[in-house]
Amino acid sequence: MIVRPCFQQDLETVQLIYAHHVLSGTGTFEVEPPTLEQMTERWSAVAQKGWPFVVASPVSDPSRILGFAYAVQYRDRAAYATTFESSVYVAPTTQRLGVGEALMGELLHSLRDDGVREVLAFIGDSYNAASKELHAKLGFQYVGTLKNVGEKFGKRLDVIVMQRTLPRVNPQQSSTQS
């Protein structure tokens, strides 16, 4: 499996993966899937700021997208500049096969190299065991629950907040590896 930056030609599949999660799950609190145009705008906004947006694909077929992940600044205030929120979505046929772990591993590496210190994961629905397990495996710690903050499929939903502190990159180490 390879993890690489997302390109515009990947967005149709990215949109389909995300639409599946919107329509069938509670991992996202959106209730209507974004159009391809809306997904393109989201990707473009992330890319223009230099933030990571990555996809995973098999080595044998780099055009086949298995999942995607991206990160955005937690809040739009200067003091939050080194705190980001991550999102990861995997195609339904490739769940629990290491795709999410590969995507998040690359995302965290990229964020660390960019000087990000804290990464937050807001996990929709406190029953989302797969996402909680993935984040815990990657070193995220549970920091709280936002109770009954969403409603989807006629059910009130909590949001689990998990957080990971990234190690500081030694500037000398970084420049010698370039």
N, C-alpha and C positions, 0 to 999 in steps of 0.2 A: 504494500500500500504506500502511496505517496501523498504527502500533504503539501499543497502549493497555494499561492495566492489565487483568489477567485478572479476570473476574467468575465467580461461581459457575456461571452458566449456560453458561460456556465449558468447564467441566471435563470434560464427557462427551467432547468432541472432544480435549481435552488428554490425557485418559486413553487414548484410542484411538491417538493419535500416539505416545505413550510406549510403549504395549503393542507397537506395531509394532517399535520399536527394541529392546525387551527380547527379543522373540521371534526377531528376524531379524538382529540385529547385535551388535557387541561395543563399541559406544560407551557402553553402560551395563553394569555387571557384575551387575545384577539378572537373575535367571533366570526369575522368575515375575512377570508384570505385576501391578502393584497394582490392586486393585478401584477402582471409582469412589469408594467410601467412603474408602478409604485415600488416594487422590489428593486428595480433598477435605480430609482431615486435613492433608496436607502443605501444600497451598495455604493453608489457614487458619493454620497455624503460621507460615508466611512472612509472610502479610498482617498477622497480629496484632503482629508485631515491626516492622512498617513497612518491611520489606525489599521490593525490587522483584520482581514476578512479572508478566510482560507477555506479550501475544499479538500476533500479526500477522494482519491480514486485508486482503482487497481493499477499496479505497474503495467499490466498487460493491456490496459485500456484507459489511458489518461483522460479521455473525454467522458467517461462514465463517472458521474458524481455520486458518491456514497453518503455524503453528508457535508455540512458546512458549520463554521463557527466564526464569530466575530466579536469584537469588543469595542465599546464606546466609553467615553469619559462618563463617570458616574453622574455628575451634575455639572452644569455649565457655569461654574464659578472658579476663579483662579486657584483657590485653596484646595480644590478637588483635582487639580491637574494630574496627580499621580495615583488617583483611584479610578479604576475602570470597572465596568460591568460586563460580564461575559455572557454569551449565548451560544448554545450548541444544539444542532438538530441533525438527526441521522435518518436516512431512508428506512422505512418500516421493514424492509427485507434484510437490512444489515445491522439491526440492533443487537447489542450484546456480542459483537464480533470484534471489538477493539477499535471501531471507527471513532467513536466519541473520545476515547482516551488519546488516540493519535492526534485528532483535531485539537483537543484542549492542550495537549503537550506542546504542540507547535505554537498555539496561541499564547500560552504562558511564557514560552521561550522568547517570543517576539516582544511581548509586553515588558518582560524583564530587561531585554536589550534596549528598549526605549525608555528605561528609567521609571517604569510604573512600579509602585510599591505595594499597593493593595488591589486585589481583584475580588469583586463581589459576584455572587451567583444568586439570583432571585429565582427560586424554584417554585413554579406554579403548582399548586396542589400539594399539600403535605403528604399525600399518599404516593407521590412520584418516587418510588423506591429506586428505580434505575438511575435517575439523575442524582439523587442523594448519594448513592453508592459510588457513582463515577466521581463526583466531586470529592467525596471523602478519600477515595483512593489516590486522588491527585493532591492531597494535602489540605483541602479546604476544611475549615472548622465550622460547626454549627454556631451561629451567633444570635439567632432569634427567629421568632415566628410572628408574622403579621396576620392576625386572626380575622377571618371573614372579610377580606378586602376585595375579593372578586366573586363574580357570579357567572357561571357558565353551565349549560345543560340543566338549568333549574336547580343548581346546587351552589351553596355558599362555599367559597374556597379560601384556604389559608395560603400564604406564601412563606416558604422557608428561606431564610437568609443564611448563606454560607460565605466564608471569607478566607482568603489565603494571602499571607504576606510573602512577597517575592524577595529573594536575596538581592542585595545591591550588587551591581556589576562593578568590578574594579576597573576604572578607566584604563589603566596600563594593560591589564589582561585583555580588555576589549580591543585595544589598538594593536596588540601583537597578534591577535587572531584574525585580523582583517586581511 
